[in-house]
Amino acid sequence: MRGRALLGPGVVVMRVVLTIKESNHGLWCICSGSTVLFDRLHFAHAIRLSRGLAREEHASSGSDTCVEMVCAEFTIALVDYGDPARSRTAA
């Protein structure tokens, strides 16, 4: 999912969020927004693949990219590829 973050006057940063979610059949899927990119993955493979996709997206586009694991009770940020200086400024 692509999001926008406004950091200051005229500064807009695109952000890509990939989520790992449990599928109906007990395996895992990788999503971007409501779009399922990959499905029926074992947990470890879903993590490795989503991290690789995020790293590749960040390298090719320069967009801030993160991977989150989403469960019913909580969300865990697994990795965040972006400009660390910009992240500290935004916080």
Contacts in CASP RR format, 6 or more apart in sequence:
PFRMAT RR
TARGET T0000
AUTHOR 0000-0000-0000
METHOD contacts of the structure
MODEL  1
MRGRALLGPGVVVMRVVLTIKESNHGLWCICSGSTVLFDRLHFAHAIRLS
RGLAREEHASSGSDTCVEMVCAEFTIALVDYGDPARSRTAA
1 16 0 8 1.000
1 17 0 8 1.000
1 19 0 8 1.000
1 31 0 8 1.000
1 32 0 8 1.000
1 33 0 8 1.000
2 14 0 8 1.000
2 15 0 8 1.000
2 16 0 8 1.000
2 17 0 8 1.000
2 63 0 8 1.000
3 14 0 8 1.000
3 15 0 8 1.000
3 16 0 8 1.000
3 17 0 8 1.000
4 12 0 8 1.000
4 13 0 8 1.000
4 14 0 8 1.000
4 15 0 8 1.000
5 12 0 8 1.000
5 13 0 8 1.000
5 15 0 8 1.000
5 64 0 8 1.000
5 90 0 8 1.000
6 12 0 8 1.000
7 13 0 8 1.000
7 86 0 8 1.000
7 89 0 8 1.000
7 90 0 8 1.000
13 63 0 8 1.000
13 64 0 8 1.000
13 86 0 8 1.000
14 61 0 8 1.000
14 63 0 8 1.000
14 64 0 8 1.000
15 63 0 8 1.000
15 64 0 8 1.000
15 65 0 8 1.000
15 66 0 8 1.000
16 32 0 8 1.000
16 54 0 8 1.000
16 57 0 8 1.000
16 58 0 8 1.000
16 61 0 8 1.000
16 63 0 8 1.000
16 64 0 8 1.000
16 65 0 8 1.000
16 66 0 8 1.000
17 32 0 8 1.000
17 33 0 8 1.000
17 65 0 8 1.000
17 66 0 8 1.000
17 67 0 8 1.000
17 68 0 8 1.000
18 30 0 8 1.000
18 31 0 8 1.000
18 32 0 8 1.000
18 37 0 8 1.000
18 50 0 8 1.000
18 53 0 8 1.000
18 54 0 8 1.000
18 65 0 8 1.000
18 66 0 8 1.000
18 67 0 8 1.000
18 68 0 8 1.000
19 30 0 8 1.000
19 31 0 8 1.000
19 32 0 8 1.000
19 33 0 8 1.000
19 67 0 8 1.000
19 68 0 8 1.000
19 69 0 8 1.000
19 70 0 8 1.000
20 28 0 8 1.000
20 29 0 8 1.000
20 30 0 8 1.000
20 31 0 8 1.000
20 46 0 8 1.000
20 47 0 8 1.000
20 50 0 8 1.000
20 67 0 8 1.000
20 68 0 8 1.000
20 69 0 8 1.000
20 70 0 8 1.000
20 78 0 8 1.000
21 28 0 8 1.000
21 29 0 8 1.000
21 31 0 8 1.000
21 69 0 8 1.000
21 70 0 8 1.000
22 28 0 8 1.000
22 29 0 8 1.000
22 71 0 8 1.000
23 29 0 8 1.000
23 39 0 8 1.000
23 40 0 8 1.000
25 40 0 8 1.000
27 39 0 8 1.000
27 40 0 8 1.000
27 41 0 8 1.000
27 42 0 8 1.000
28 41 0 8 1.000
28 42 0 8 1.000
28 43 0 8 1.000
28 46 0 8 1.000
29 36 0 8 1.000
29 37 0 8 1.000
29 38 0 8 1.000
29 39 0 8 1.000
29 40 0 8 1.000
29 41 0 8 1.000
29 46 0 8 1.000
30 36 0 8 1.000
30 37 0 8 1.000
30 38 0 8 1.000
30 39 0 8 1.000
30 41 0 8 1.000
30 46 0 8 1.000
30 49 0 8 1.000
30 50 0 8 1.000
30 53 0 8 1.000
31 37 0 8 1.000
37 53 0 8 1.000
38 46 0 8 1.000
38 49 0 8 1.000
41 49 0 8 1.000
47 67 0 8 1.000
47 69 0 8 1.000
47 78 0 8 1.000
50 67 0 8 1.000
50 78 0 8 1.000
51 67 0 8 1.000
51 78 0 8 1.000
51 79 0 8 1.000
54 65 0 8 1.000
54 66 0 8 1.000
54 67 0 8 1.000
54 79 0 8 1.000
54 81 0 8 1.000
55 65 0 8 1.000
55 81 0 8 1.000
57 63 0 8 1.000
57 65 0 8 1.000
57 81 0 8 1.000
58 64 0 8 1.000
58 65 0 8 1.000
58 81 0 8 1.000
58 82 0 8 1.000
62 82 0 8 1.000
64 80 0 8 1.000
64 81 0 8 1.000
64 82 0 8 1.000
64 83 0 8 1.000
64 86 0 8 1.000
64 87 0 8 1.000
65 80 0 8 1.000
65 81 0 8 1.000
65 82 0 8 1.000
66 77 0 8 1.000
66 78 0 8 1.000
66 79 0 8 1.000
66 80 0 8 1.000
66 81 0 8 1.000
67 77 0 8 1.000
67 78 0 8 1.000
67 79 0 8 1.000
67 80 0 8 1.000
68 75 0 8 1.000
68 76 0 8 1.000
68 77 0 8 1.000
68 78 0 8 1.000
69 75 0 8 1.000
69 76 0 8 1.000
69 78 0 8 1.000
80 87 0 8 1.000
END
